[in-house]
Amino acid sequence: MKTELLDTLSEYERLGIAEQFDYSKFYLYSIITHSTAIEGSTVTEVENQLLFDEGIPAKKRSMYEQMMNLDLHNAYQLSIRFAKQHTDYSLGLLREISAAVLKNTGSSYNSALGTFDSSKGDFRKVNVSAGSSGKSYIKK
């Protein structure tokens, strides 16, 4: 039994089966799909794979949902590049990542505290709450 298992593992390694599937890409696509689902996207993992790898949009999904997924994908790619380069955290870095996340779905806001544009990575000047009756995250 032990010899059979070791032979099977050797054959697995010899054939390079582990290299035939990009697990990090699979996990990233799953994270993106589930993150944007929290924000209301109905794009599936398979649809995201086609969108990210082949540039094929899903016919039954809104452009807004697909742009949300593309923006988050690009923001993750940017963050991964920063991590590999060991880029120091700074307000500018956070703004750049924020701008990537909301590049095509963010917008300009006017509030009593001023105007800001989330698509440009501007820091918000309004209070935020989780849901209509959720906890409030007051800007300080």
A tleap script that builds the chain and sets N, CA, C and O, in Angstrom:
source leaprc.protein.ff14SB
mol = sequence {
  NMET LYS THR GLU LEU LEU ASP THR LEU SER
  GLU TYR GLU ARG LEU GLY ILE ALA GLU GLN
  PHE ASP TYR SER LYS PHE TYR LEU TYR SER
  ILE ILE THR HIE SER THR ALA ILE GLU GLY
  SER THR VAL THR GLU VAL GLU ASN GLN LEU
  LEU PHE ASP GLU GLY ILE PRO ALA LYS LYS
  ARG SER MET TYR GLU GLN MET MET ASN LEU
  ASP LEU HIE ASN ALA TYR GLN LEU SER ILE
  ARG PHE ALA LYS GLN HIE THR ASP TYR SER
  LEU GLY LEU LEU ARG GLU ILE SER ALA ALA
  VAL LEU LYS ASN THR GLY SER SER TYR ASN
  SER ALA LEU GLY THR PHE ASP SER SER LYS
  GLY ASP PHE ARG LYS VAL ASN VAL SER ALA
  GLY SER SER GLY LYS SER TYR ILE LYS CLYS
}
set mol.1.N position { 0.829 -1.197 0.000 }
set mol.1.CA position { 0.000 0.000 0.000 }
set mol.1.C position { 0.875 1.263 0.000 }
set mol.1.O position { 0.630 2.193 -0.769 }
set mol.2.N position { 1.904 1.288 0.876 }
set mol.2.CA position { 2.793 2.445 0.968 }
set mol.2.C position { 3.550 2.641 -0.344 }
set mol.2.O position { 3.702 3.771 -0.808 }
set mol.3.N position { 4.020 1.560 -0.938 }
set mol.3.CA position { 4.751 1.638 -2.205 }
set mol.3.C position { 3.839 2.162 -3.314 }
set mol.3.O position { 4.264 2.977 -4.133 }
set mol.4.N position { 2.600 1.702 -3.343 }
set mol.4.CA position { 1.642 2.147 -4.351 }
set mol.4.C position { 1.372 3.649 -4.231 }
set mol.4.O position { 1.295 4.354 -5.237 }
set mol.5.N position { 1.229 4.127 -3.002 }
set mol.5.CA position { 1.004 5.552 -2.763 }
set mol.5.C position { 2.205 6.372 -3.215 }
set mol.5.O position { 2.039 7.394 -3.881 }
set mol.6.N position { 3.399 5.942 -2.864 }
set mol.6.CA position { 4.616 6.657 -3.258 }
set mol.6.C position { 4.784 6.646 -4.778 }
set mol.6.O position { 5.209 7.641 -5.365 }
set mol.7.N position { 4.452 5.528 -5.409 }
set mol.7.CA position { 4.515 5.459 -6.874 }
set mol.7.C position { 3.523 6.434 -7.511 }
set mol.7.O position { 3.839 7.101 -8.496 }
set mol.8.N position { 2.333 6.506 -6.941 }
set mol.8.CA position { 1.307 7.422 -7.455 }
set mol.8.C position { 1.759 8.872 -7.306 }
set mol.8.O position { 1.580 9.674 -8.223 }
set mol.9.N position { 2.342 9.213 -6.159 }
set mol.9.CA position { 2.852 10.581 -5.947 }
set mol.9.C position { 3.988 10.900 -6.905 }
set mol.9.O position { 4.069 12.016 -7.420 }
set mol.10.N position { 4.852 9.950 -7.146 }
set mol.10.CA position { 5.955 10.150 -8.100 }
set mol.10.C position { 5.419 10.402 -9.497 }
set mol.10.O position { 5.898 11.291 -10.201 }
set mol.11.N position { 4.428 9.623 -9.897 }
set mol.11.CA position { 3.811 9.795 -11.215 }
set mol.11.C position { 3.137 11.161 -11.308 }
set mol.11.O position { 3.239 11.827 -12.339 }
set mol.12.N position { 2.458 11.584 -10.260 }
set mol.12.CA position { 1.810 12.902 -10.188 }
set mol.12.C position { 2.846 14.004 -10.416 }
set mol.12.O position { 2.622 14.922 -11.204 }
set mol.13.N position { 3.967 13.907 -9.728 }
set mol.13.CA position { 5.025 14.911 -9.879 }
set mol.13.C position { 5.658 14.845 -11.263 }
set mol.13.O position { 5.924 15.885 -11.867 }
set mol.14.N position { 5.904 13.644 -11.775 }
set mol.14.CA position { 6.523 13.479 -13.080 }
set mol.14.C position { 5.666 14.079 -14.190 }
set mol.14.O position { 6.189 14.676 -15.131 }
set mol.15.N position { 4.362 13.920 -14.079 }
set mol.15.CA position { 3.439 14.445 -15.089 }
set mol.15.C position { 3.225 15.950 -14.974 }
set mol.15.O position { 2.690 16.569 -15.893 }
set mol.16.N position { 3.640 16.547 -13.851 }
set mol.16.CA position { 3.476 17.993 -13.674 }
set mol.16.C position { 2.036 18.430 -13.518 }
set mol.16.O position { 1.670 19.532 -13.927 }
set mol.17.N position { 1.229 17.586 -12.938 }
set mol.17.CA position { -0.204 17.881 -12.791 }
set mol.17.C position { -0.429 19.134 -11.944 }
set mol.17.O position { -1.326 19.922 -12.244 }
set mol.18.N position { 0.362 19.328 -10.904 }
set mol.18.CA position { 0.185 20.490 -10.027 }
set mol.18.C position { 0.406 21.800 -10.778 }
set mol.18.O position { -0.189 22.821 -10.431 }
set mol.19.N position { 1.260 21.777 -11.808 }
set mol.19.CA position { 1.543 22.997 -12.569 }
set mol.19.C position { 0.477 23.293 -13.623 }
set mol.19.O position { 0.492 24.361 -14.235 }
set mol.20.N position { -0.435 22.370 -13.836 }
set mol.20.CA position { -1.460 22.555 -14.857 }
set mol.20.C position { -2.625 23.412 -14.382 }
set mol.20.O position { -3.472 23.808 -15.182 }
set mol.21.N position { -2.670 23.693 -13.116 }
set mol.21.CA position { -3.757 24.499 -12.566 }
set mol.21.C position { -3.158 25.611 -11.727 }
set mol.21.O position { -2.373 25.353 -10.815 }
set mol.22.N position { -3.526 26.842 -12.032 }
set mol.22.CA position { -3.006 28.004 -11.318 }
set mol.22.C position { -3.899 28.284 -10.114 }
set mol.22.O position { -4.891 29.007 -10.210 }
set mol.23.N position { -3.524 27.692 -8.976 }
set mol.23.CA position { -4.345 27.818 -7.777 }
set mol.23.C position { -4.433 29.258 -7.288 }
set mol.23.O position { -5.488 29.674 -6.809 }
set mol.24.N position { -3.356 30.028 -7.395 }
set mol.24.CA position { -3.409 31.411 -6.918 }
set mol.24.C position { -4.407 32.223 -7.739 }
set mol.24.O position { -5.108 33.073 -7.191 }
set mol.25.N position { -4.478 31.972 -9.043 }
set mol.25.CA position { -5.458 32.667 -9.883 }
set mol.25.C position { -6.873 32.231 -9.506 }
set mol.25.O position { -7.778 33.061 -9.414 }
set mol.26.N position { -7.060 30.943 -9.291 }
set mol.26.CA position { -8.371 30.423 -8.899 }
set mol.26.C position { -8.832 31.082 -7.602 }
set mol.26.O position { -9.981 31.513 -7.501 }
set mol.27.N position { -7.945 31.165 -6.611 }
set mol.27.CA position { -8.305 31.778 -5.329 }
set mol.27.C position { -8.606 33.261 -5.500 }
set mol.27.O position { -9.563 33.771 -4.917 }
set mol.28.N position { -7.795 33.959 -6.296 }
set mol.28.CA position { -8.023 35.384 -6.521 }
set mol.28.C position { -9.379 35.626 -7.178 }
set mol.28.O position { -10.115 36.518 -6.758 }
set mol.29.N position { -9.716 34.853 -8.191 }
set mol.29.CA position { -10.996 35.012 -8.871 }
set mol.29.C position { -12.151 34.727 -7.917 }
set mol.29.O position { -13.191 35.384 -7.979 }
set mol.30.N position { -11.968 33.757 -7.046 }
set mol.30.CA position { -13.002 33.428 -6.064 }
set mol.30.C position { -13.182 34.578 -5.071 }
set mol.30.O position { -14.311 34.946 -4.746 }
set mol.31.N position { -12.087 35.138 -4.595 }
set mol.31.CA position { -12.141 36.268 -3.660 }
set mol.31.C position { -12.844 37.456 -4.316 }
set mol.31.O position { -13.710 38.082 -3.705 }
set mol.32.N position { -12.476 37.764 -5.548 }
set mol.32.CA position { -13.086 38.889 -6.263 }
set mol.32.C position { -14.584 38.661 -6.437 }
set mol.32.O position { -15.386 39.557 -6.174 }
set mol.33.N position { -14.958 37.471 -6.877 }
set mol.33.CA position { -16.376 37.172 -7.106 }
set mol.33.C position { -17.181 37.312 -5.825 }
set mol.33.O position { -18.266 37.894 -5.835 }
set mol.34.N position { -16.666 36.789 -4.730 }
set mol.34.CA position { -17.406 36.848 -3.470 }
set mol.34.C position { -17.401 38.258 -2.874 }
set mol.34.O position { -18.389 38.672 -2.267 }
set mol.35.N position { -16.309 38.992 -3.037 }
set mol.35.CA position { -16.257 40.372 -2.543 }
set mol.35.C position { -17.265 41.253 -3.253 }
set mol.35.O position { -17.987 42.021 -2.617 }
set mol.36.N position { -17.314 41.142 -4.563 }
set mol.36.CA position { -18.248 41.987 -5.305 }
set mol.36.C position { -19.695 41.529 -5.114 }
set mol.36.O position { -20.620 42.330 -5.248 }
set mol.37.N position { -19.893 40.253 -4.804 }
set mol.37.CA position { -21.253 39.766 -4.508 }
set mol.37.C position { -21.800 40.468 -3.270 }
set mol.37.O position { -22.995 40.757 -3.196 }
set mol.38.N position { -20.937 40.741 -2.305 }
set mol.38.CA position { -21.351 41.474 -1.103 }
set mol.38.C position { -21.881 42.855 -1.482 }
set mol.38.O position { -22.769 43.396 -0.822 }
set mol.39.N position { -21.321 43.416 -2.555 }
set mol.39.CA position { -21.738 44.742 -3.025 }
set mol.39.C position { -22.875 44.671 -4.043 }
set mol.39.O position { -23.283 45.696 -4.588 }
set mol.40.N position { -23.392 43.460 -4.302 }
set mol.40.CA position { -24.549 43.320 -5.173 }
set mol.40.C position { -24.280 42.718 -6.538 }
set mol.40.O position { -25.219 42.544 -7.315 }
set mol.41.N position { -23.041 42.392 -6.860 }
set mol.41.CA position { -22.740 41.797 -8.154 }
set mol.41.C position { -23.269 40.368 -8.220 }
set mol.41.O position { -23.211 39.621 -7.243 }
set mol.42.N position { -23.790 40.002 -9.396 }
set mol.42.CA position { -24.267 38.635 -9.619 }
set mol.42.C position { -23.367 37.886 -10.599 }
set mol.42.O position { -23.712 36.788 -11.037 }
set mol.43.N position { -22.221 38.463 -10.945 }
set mol.43.CA position { -21.275 37.821 -11.853 }
set mol.43.C position { -20.705 36.579 -11.165 }
set mol.43.O position { -20.296 36.637 -10.006 }
set mol.44.N position { -20.682 35.459 -11.885 }
set mol.44.CA position { -20.197 34.194 -11.324 }
set mol.44.C position { -18.687 34.068 -11.515 }
set mol.44.O position { -18.081 34.845 -12.252 }
set mol.45.N position { -18.084 33.082 -10.843 }
set mol.45.CA position { -16.651 32.839 -10.994 }
set mol.45.C position { -16.303 32.476 -12.432 }
set mol.45.O position { -15.289 32.940 -12.953 }
set mol.46.N position { -17.114 31.664 -13.075 }
set mol.46.CA position { -16.857 31.276 -14.463 }
set mol.46.C position { -16.940 32.500 -15.376 }
set mol.46.O position { -16.120 32.661 -16.280 }
set mol.47.N position { -17.934 33.362 -15.138 }
set mol.47.CA position { -18.059 34.588 -15.937 }
set mol.47.C position { -16.858 35.502 -15.706 }
set mol.47.O position { -16.364 36.128 -16.644 }
set mol.48.N position { -16.390 35.578 -14.468 }
set mol.48.CA position { -15.202 36.385 -14.197 }
set mol.48.C position { -13.971 35.808 -14.881 }
set mol.48.O position { -13.139 36.554 -15.396 }
set mol.49.N position { -13.851 34.500 -14.888 }
set mol.49.CA position { -12.701 33.872 -15.554 }
set mol.49.C position { -12.692 34.242 -17.033 }
set mol.49.O position { -11.647 34.596 -17.579 }
set mol.50.N position { -13.849 34.162 -17.682 }
set mol.50.CA position { -13.934 34.539 -19.094 }
set mol.50.C position { -13.631 36.028 -19.288 }
set mol.50.O position { -12.966 36.413 -20.250 }
set mol.51.N position { -14.119 36.849 -18.376 }
set mol.51.CA position { -13.890 38.289 -18.462 }
set mol.51.C position { -12.417 38.629 -18.261 }
set mol.51.O position { -11.845 39.391 -19.041 }
set mol.52.N position { -11.801 38.069 -17.220 }
set mol.52.CA position { -10.412 38.392 -16.902 }
set mol.52.C position { -9.415 37.770 -17.889 }
set mol.52.O position { -8.450 38.419 -18.292 }
set mol.53.N position { -9.652 36.520 -18.272 }
set mol.53.CA position { -8.678 35.804 -19.101 }
set mol.53.C position { -8.885 36.005 -20.599 }
set mol.53.O position { -7.918 36.042 -21.359 }
set mol.54.N position { -10.139 36.134 -21.027 }
set mol.54.CA position { -10.431 36.197 -22.457 }
set mol.54.C position { -11.025 37.532 -22.896 }
set mol.54.O position { -11.157 37.789 -24.092 }
set mol.55.N position { -11.387 38.392 -21.924 }
set mol.55.CA position { -12.014 39.663 -22.262 }
set mol.55.C position { -13.441 39.510 -22.756 }
set mol.55.O position { -13.962 40.385 -23.447 }
set mol.56.N position { -14.077 38.392 -22.399 }
set mol.56.CA position { -15.448 38.131 -22.853 }
set mol.56.C position { -16.428 38.515 -21.742 }
set mol.56.O position { -16.452 37.877 -20.690 }
set mol.57.N position { -17.235 39.556 -21.972 }
set mol.57.CA position { -18.215 39.955 -20.945 }
set mol.57.C position { -19.407 39.005 -20.902 }
set mol.57.O position { -19.748 38.366 -21.898 }
set mol.58.N position { -20.022 38.927 -19.750 }
set mol.58.CA position { -21.222 38.096 -19.581 }
set mol.58.C position { -22.418 38.852 -20.159 }
set mol.58.O position { -22.632 40.022 -19.842 }
set mol.59.N position { -23.181 38.191 -20.993 }
set mol.59.CA position { -24.307 38.839 -21.671 }
set mol.59.C position { -25.435 39.212 -20.729 }
set mol.59.O position { -26.131 40.200 -20.962 }
set mol.60.N position { -25.631 38.434 -19.662 }
set mol.60.CA position { -26.778 38.649 -18.781 }
set mol.60.C position { -26.446 39.507 -17.561 }
set mol.60.O position { -27.270 39.622 -16.654 }
set mol.61.N position { -25.277 40.102 -17.522 }
set mol.61.CA position { -24.860 40.924 -16.380 }
set mol.61.C position { -24.725 42.377 -16.817 }
set mol.61.O position { -24.399 42.668 -17.968 }
set mol.62.N position { -24.982 43.282 -15.877 }
set mol.62.CA position { -24.878 44.708 -16.207 }
set mol.62.C position { -23.416 45.117 -16.381 }
set mol.62.O position { -22.503 44.491 -15.840 }
set mol.63.N position { -23.230 46.164 -17.136 }
set mol.63.CA position { -21.879 46.699 -17.338 }
set mol.63.C position { -21.300 47.154 -15.995 }
set mol.63.O position { -20.107 46.983 -15.741 }
set mol.64.N position { -22.137 47.726 -15.146 }
set mol.64.CA position { -21.689 48.185 -13.825 }
set mol.64.C position { -21.095 47.030 -13.022 }
set mol.64.O position { -20.021 47.167 -12.437 }
set mol.65.N position { -21.795 45.887 -12.991 }
set mol.65.CA position { -21.296 44.730 -12.237 }
set mol.65.C position { -19.959 44.246 -12.797 }
set mol.65.O position { -19.040 43.929 -12.042 }
set mol.66.N position { -19.862 44.191 -14.107 }
set mol.66.CA position { -18.633 43.702 -14.723 }
set mol.66.C position { -17.476 44.665 -14.512 }
set mol.66.O position { -16.339 44.238 -14.312 }
set mol.67.N position { -17.760 45.958 -14.555 }
set mol.67.CA position { -16.709 46.946 -14.293 }
set mol.67.C position { -16.255 46.865 -12.836 }
set mol.67.O position { -15.071 47.033 -12.546 }
set mol.68.N position { -17.194 46.610 -11.919 }
set mol.68.CA position { -16.854 46.447 -10.506 }
set mol.68.C position { -15.865 45.288 -10.342 }
set mol.68.O position { -14.879 45.408 -9.614 }
set mol.69.N position { -16.127 44.183 -11.013 }
set mol.69.CA position { -15.260 43.025 -10.933 }
set mol.69.C position { -13.904 43.293 -11.591 }
set mol.69.O position { -12.866 42.908 -11.053 }
set mol.70.N position { -13.912 43.948 -12.748 }
set mol.70.CA position { -12.653 44.298 -13.413 }
set mol.70.C position { -11.817 45.250 -12.563 }
set mol.70.O position { -10.605 45.080 -12.437 }
set mol.71.N position { -12.471 46.251 -11.984 }
set mol.71.CA position { -11.747 47.198 -11.126 }
set mol.71.C position { -11.102 46.490 -9.945 }
set mol.71.O position { -9.941 46.746 -9.624 }
set mol.72.N position { -11.848 45.602 -9.297 }
set mol.72.CA position { -11.290 44.900 -8.141 }
set mol.72.C position { -10.146 43.986 -8.575 }
set mol.72.O position { -9.140 43.875 -7.874 }
set mol.73.N position { -10.294 43.340 -9.712 }
set mol.73.CA position { -9.212 42.498 -10.250 }
set mol.73.C position { -7.953 43.337 -10.478 }
set mol.73.O position { -6.857 42.942 -10.080 }
set mol.74.N position { -8.115 44.490 -11.115 }
set mol.74.CA position { -6.964 45.363 -11.369 }
set mol.74.C position { -6.351 45.883 -10.070 }
set mol.74.O position { -5.131 46.009 -9.965 }
set mol.75.N position { -7.191 46.181 -9.087 }
set mol.75.CA position { -6.687 46.650 -7.791 }
set mol.75.C position { -5.891 45.553 -7.086 }
set mol.75.O position { -4.858 45.831 -6.476 }
set mol.76.N position { -6.364 44.315 -7.167 }
set mol.76.CA position { -5.605 43.202 -6.584 }
set mol.76.C position { -4.265 43.035 -7.300 }
set mol.76.O position { -3.239 42.821 -6.654 }
set mol.77.N position { -4.271 43.130 -8.621 }
set mol.77.CA position { -3.018 42.997 -9.373 }
set mol.77.C position { -2.032 44.099 -8.958 }
set mol.77.O position { -0.840 43.842 -8.787 }
set mol.78.N position { -2.536 45.312 -8.799 }
set mol.78.CA position { -1.711 46.430 -8.354 }
set mol.78.C position { -1.167 46.169 -6.953 }
set mol.78.O position { 0.015 46.391 -6.692 }
set mol.79.N position { -2.025 45.698 -6.056 }
set mol.79.CA position { -1.600 45.411 -4.681 }
set mol.79.C position { -0.569 44.294 -4.626 }
set mol.79.O position { 0.378 44.357 -3.843 }
set mol.80.N position { -0.749 43.284 -5.449 }
set mol.80.CA position { 0.217 42.185 -5.511 }
set mol.80.C position { 1.568 42.701 -5.996 }
set mol.80.O position { 2.611 42.310 -5.472 }
set mol.81.N position { 1.547 43.580 -6.999 }
set mol.81.CA position { 2.792 44.179 -7.492 }
set mol.81.C position { 3.476 45.001 -6.397 }
set mol.81.O position { 4.691 44.918 -6.221 }
set mol.82.N position { 2.690 45.795 -5.661 }
set mol.82.CA position { 3.258 46.576 -4.555 }
set mol.82.C position { 3.872 45.651 -3.501 }
set mol.82.O position { 4.950 45.935 -2.979 }
set mol.83.N position { 3.190 44.550 -3.190 }
set mol.83.CA position { 3.690 43.613 -2.175 }
set mol.83.C position { 5.005 42.976 -2.628 }
set mol.83.O position { 5.942 42.857 -1.838 }
set mol.84.N position { 5.075 42.570 -3.886 }
set mol.84.CA position { 6.301 41.945 -4.407 }
set mol.84.C position { 7.473 42.917 -4.421 }
set mol.84.O position { 8.628 42.517 -4.270 }
set mol.85.N position { 7.164 44.205 -4.606 }
set mol.85.CA position { 8.201 45.241 -4.616 }
set mol.85.C position { 8.514 45.757 -3.211 }
set mol.85.O position { 9.386 46.607 -3.029 }
set mol.86.N position { 7.788 45.231 -2.221 }
set mol.86.CA position { 7.935 45.676 -0.825 }
set mol.86.C position { 7.755 47.189 -0.699 }
set mol.86.O position { 8.500 47.859 0.016 }
set mol.87.N position { 6.756 47.709 -1.405 }
set mol.87.CA position { 6.448 49.135 -1.379 }
set mol.87.C position { 5.955 49.534 0.006 }
set mol.87.O position { 5.089 48.873 0.581 }
set mol.88.N position { 6.511 50.618 0.537 }
set mol.88.CA position { 6.093 51.106 1.844 }
set mol.88.C position { 4.674 51.669 1.764 }
set mol.88.O position { 4.287 52.281 0.768 }
set mol.89.N position { 3.914 51.448 2.829 }
set mol.89.CA position { 2.574 52.019 2.914 }
set mol.89.C position { 2.673 53.529 3.050 }
set mol.89.O position { 3.561 54.048 3.727 }
set mol.90.N position { 1.763 54.218 2.405 }
set mol.90.CA position { 1.676 55.669 2.508 }
set mol.90.C position { 0.249 56.064 2.147 }
set mol.90.O position { -0.513 55.254 1.619 }
set mol.91.N position { -0.100 57.294 2.430 }
set mol.91.CA position { -1.427 57.779 2.036 }
set mol.91.C position { -1.574 57.738 0.518 }
set mol.91.O position { -2.645 57.414 0.003 }
set mol.92.N position { -0.509 58.063 -0.192 }
set mol.92.CA position { -0.535 58.025 -1.651 }
set mol.92.C position { -0.784 56.618 -2.179 }
set mol.92.O position { -1.541 56.435 -3.132 }
set mol.93.N position { -0.148 55.619 -1.561 }
set mol.93.CA position { -0.344 54.224 -1.957 }
set mol.93.C position { -1.793 53.806 -1.723 }
set mol.93.O position { -2.405 53.177 -2.587 }
set mol.94.N position { -2.343 54.150 -0.559 }
set mol.94.CA position { -3.730 53.809 -0.251 }
set mol.94.C position { -4.694 54.484 -1.222 }
set mol.94.O position { -5.683 53.883 -1.642 }
set mol.95.N position { -4.403 55.721 -1.574 }
set mol.95.CA position { -5.255 56.431 -2.541 }
set mol.95.C position { -5.178 55.776 -3.916 }
set mol.95.O position { -6.186 55.675 -4.614 }
set mol.96.N position { -3.984 55.333 -4.306 }
set mol.96.CA position { -3.818 54.689 -5.605 }
set mol.96.C position { -4.604 53.371 -5.675 }
set mol.96.O position { -5.250 53.073 -6.680 }
set mol.97.N position { -4.537 52.600 -4.602 }
set mol.97.CA position { -5.293 51.342 -4.555 }
set mol.97.C position { -6.792 51.636 -4.541 }
set mol.97.O position { -7.563 50.982 -5.242 }
set mol.98.N position { -7.205 52.627 -3.737 }
set mol.98.CA position { -8.618 52.996 -3.673 }
set mol.98.C position { -9.126 53.462 -5.036 }
set mol.98.O position { -10.236 53.115 -5.440 }
set mol.99.N position { -8.325 54.237 -5.733 }
set mol.99.CA position { -8.710 54.705 -7.069 }
set mol.99.C position { -8.862 53.523 -8.025 }
set mol.99.O position { -9.761 53.522 -8.866 }
set mol.100.N position { -7.998 52.524 -7.904 }
set mol.100.CA position { -8.100 51.337 -8.761 }
set mol.100.C position { -9.383 50.560 -8.470 }
set mol.100.O position { -10.047 50.087 -9.393 }
set mol.101.N position { -9.729 50.429 -7.196 }
set mol.101.CA position { -10.944 49.683 -6.812 }
set mol.101.C position { -12.196 50.339 -7.386 }
set mol.101.O position { -13.129 49.645 -7.789 }
set mol.102.N position { -12.223 51.659 -7.427 }
set mol.102.CA position { -13.426 52.382 -7.844 }
set mol.102.C position { -13.254 53.150 -9.156 }
set mol.102.O position { -14.008 54.082 -9.436 }
set mol.103.N position { -12.269 52.760 -9.951 }
set mol.103.CA position { -11.958 53.491 -11.183 }
set mol.103.C position { -13.186 53.728 -12.066 }
set mol.103.O position { -13.426 54.852 -12.507 }
set mol.104.N position { -13.950 52.686 -12.319 }
set mol.104.CA position { -15.091 52.795 -13.234 }
set mol.104.C position { -16.440 52.825 -12.544 }
set mol.104.O position { -17.462 53.037 -13.198 }
set mol.105.N position { -16.466 52.617 -11.228 }
set mol.105.CA position { -17.751 52.586 -10.521 }
set mol.105.C position { -17.862 53.656 -9.442 }
set mol.105.O position { -18.934 53.845 -8.867 }
set mol.106.N position { -16.777 54.351 -9.165 }
set mol.106.CA position { -16.824 55.435 -8.190 }
set mol.106.C position { -17.433 56.676 -8.811 }
set mol.106.O position { -17.703 56.721 -10.011 }
set mol.107.N position { -17.644 57.680 -7.980 }
set mol.107.CA position { -18.215 58.915 -8.506 }
set mol.107.C position { -17.835 60.096 -7.624 }
set mol.107.O position { -17.203 59.948 -6.578 }
set mol.108.N position { -18.236 61.252 -8.080 }
set mol.108.CA position { -17.980 62.492 -7.365 }
set mol.108.C position { -19.129 62.758 -6.392 }
set mol.108.O position { -20.295 62.536 -6.718 }
set mol.109.N position { -18.789 63.232 -5.207 }
set mol.109.CA position { -19.782 63.516 -4.172 }
set mol.109.C position { -19.624 64.958 -3.698 }
set mol.109.O position { -18.513 65.483 -3.617 }
set mol.110.N position { -20.745 65.580 -3.390 }
set mol.110.CA position { -20.753 66.900 -2.778 }
set mol.110.C position { -21.389 66.756 -1.402 }
set mol.110.O position { -22.503 66.247 -1.275 }
set mol.111.N position { -20.681 67.204 -0.377 }
set mol.111.CA position { -21.216 67.126 0.981 }
set mol.111.C position { -20.959 68.448 1.683 }
set mol.111.O position { -20.293 69.333 1.146 }
set mol.112.N position { -21.491 68.570 2.884 }
set mol.112.CA position { -21.286 69.791 3.667 }
set mol.112.C position { -19.800 69.987 3.977 }
set mol.112.O position { -19.350 71.113 4.193 }
set mol.113.N position { -19.043 68.891 3.998 }
set mol.113.CA position { -17.609 68.974 4.305 }
set mol.113.C position { -16.735 69.137 3.070 }
set mol.113.O position { -15.515 69.254 3.184 }
set mol.114.N position { -17.348 69.146 1.896 }
set mol.114.CA position { -16.587 69.349 0.672 }
set mol.114.C position { -16.897 68.322 -0.397 }
set mol.114.O position { -17.733 67.437 -0.219 }
set mol.115.N position { -16.201 68.465 -1.508 }
set mol.115.CA position { -16.385 67.580 -2.655 }
set mol.115.C position { -15.250 66.567 -2.687 }
set mol.115.O position { -14.105 66.894 -2.372 }
set mol.116.N position { -15.573 65.335 -3.071 }
set mol.116.CA position { -14.521 64.330 -3.269 }
set mol.116.C position { -14.963 63.364 -4.359 }
set mol.116.O position { -16.154 63.221 -4.636 }
set mol.117.N position { -13.988 62.707 -4.969 }
set mol.117.CA position { -14.244 61.768 -6.064 }
set mol.117.C position { -13.648 60.417 -5.702 }
set mol.117.O position { -12.427 60.265 -5.666 }
set mol.118.N position { -14.503 59.435 -5.435 }
set mol.118.CA position { -14.026 58.116 -5.013 }
set mol.118.C position { -13.288 57.397 -6.148 }
set mol.118.O position { -12.444 56.542 -5.881 }
set mol.119.N position { -13.588 57.727 -7.401 }
set mol.119.CA position { -12.908 57.084 -8.529 }
set mol.119.C position { -11.466 57.560 -8.677 }
set mol.119.O position { -10.679 56.961 -9.410 }
set mol.120.N position { -11.130 58.625 -7.986 }
set mol.120.CA position { -9.764 59.144 -8.011 }
set mol.120.C position { -9.004 58.811 -6.727 }
set mol.120.O position { -7.863 59.235 -6.545 }
set mol.121.N position { -9.647 58.050 -5.843 }
set mol.121.CA position { -8.990 57.659 -4.596 }
set mol.121.C position { -9.082 58.699 -3.501 }
set mol.121.O position { -8.418 58.575 -2.472 }
set mol.122.N position { -9.901 59.728 -3.707 }
set mol.122.CA position { -10.062 60.755 -2.669 }
set mol.122.C position { -10.639 60.115 -1.410 }
set mol.122.O position { -11.465 59.205 -1.485 }
set mol.123.N position { -10.201 60.592 -0.273 }
set mol.123.CA position { -10.759 60.112 0.987 }
set mol.123.C position { -12.153 60.698 1.151 }
set mol.123.O position { -12.399 61.852 0.800 }
set mol.124.N position { -13.056 59.897 1.683 }
set mol.124.CA position { -14.451 60.312 1.807 }
set mol.124.C position { -14.605 61.454 2.820 }
set mol.124.O position { -13.833 61.589 3.769 }
set mol.125.N position { -15.612 62.247 2.580 }
set mol.125.CA position { -15.938 63.364 3.476 }
set mol.125.C position { -17.385 63.249 3.934 }
set mol.125.O position { -18.055 64.250 4.188 }
set mol.126.N position { -17.850 62.015 4.034 }
set mol.126.CA position { -19.204 61.729 4.491 }
set mol.126.C position { -19.149 60.558 5.457 }
set mol.126.O position { -18.183 59.794 5.472 }
set mol.127.N position { -20.200 60.426 6.265 }
set mol.127.CA position { -20.305 59.280 7.159 }
set mol.127.C position { -20.725 58.048 6.357 }
set mol.127.O position { -21.373 58.163 5.316 }
set mol.128.N position { -20.352 56.888 6.848 }
set mol.128.CA position { -20.685 55.629 6.193 }
set mol.128.C position { -21.360 54.731 7.209 }
set mol.128.O position { -20.993 54.711 8.383 }
set mol.129.N position { -22.366 53.978 6.735 }
set mol.129.CA position { -22.992 53.003 7.630 }
set mol.129.C position { -23.103 51.670 6.898 }
set mol.129.O position { -23.151 51.619 5.669 }
set mol.130.N position { -23.142 50.609 7.669 }
set mol.130.CA position { -23.303 49.271 7.107 }
set mol.130.C position { -24.790 49.003 6.981 }
set mol.130.O position { -25.440 48.646 7.964 }
set mol.131.N position { -25.340 49.170 5.783 }
set mol.131.CA position { -26.769 48.988 5.572 }
set mol.131.C position { -27.551 50.215 5.998 }
set mol.131.O position { -26.987 51.155 6.559 }
set mol.132.N position { -28.849 50.209 5.732 }
set mol.132.CA position { -29.673 51.383 6.016 }
set mol.132.C position { -29.839 51.637 7.511 }
set mol.132.O position { -29.975 52.788 7.926 }
set mol.133.N position { -29.831 50.600 8.313 }
set mol.133.CA position { -29.967 50.799 9.759 }
set mol.133.C position { -28.787 50.198 10.514 }
set mol.133.O position { -28.883 49.879 11.699 }
set mol.134.N position { -27.674 50.051 9.801 }
set mol.134.CA position { -26.501 49.427 10.396 }
set mol.134.C position { -25.650 50.394 11.190 }
set mol.134.O position { -25.983 51.569 11.346 }
set mol.135.N position { -24.547 49.873 11.684 }
set mol.135.CA position { -23.600 50.664 12.458 }
set mol.135.C position { -23.053 51.803 11.606 }
set mol.135.O position { -22.747 51.617 10.428 }
set mol.136.N position { -22.935 52.960 12.198 }
set mol.136.CA position { -22.419 54.122 11.508 }
set mol.136.C position { -20.916 54.249 11.743 }
set mol.136.O position { -20.428 54.091 12.862 }
set mol.137.N position { -20.202 54.535 10.666 }
set mol.137.CA position { -18.753 54.766 10.744 }
set mol.137.C position { -18.525 56.229 10.448 }
set mol.137.O position { -18.390 56.629 9.292 }
set mol.138.N position { -18.483 57.024 11.500 }
set mol.138.CA position { -18.434 58.477 11.356 }
set mol.138.C position { -17.025 58.917 11.005 }
set mol.138.O position { -16.050 58.473 11.612 }
set mol.139.N position { -16.931 59.795 10.018 }
set mol.139.CA position { -15.647 60.360 9.606 }
set mol.139.C position { -15.189 61.321 10.688 }
set mol.139.O position { -15.957 62.142 11.189 }
set mol.140.N position { -13.926 61.195 11.031 }
set mol.140.CA position { -13.358 62.076 12.048 }
set mol.140.C position { -12.287 62.954 11.486 }
set mol.140.O position { -11.703 63.758 12.213 }
savepdb mol mol.pdb
quit
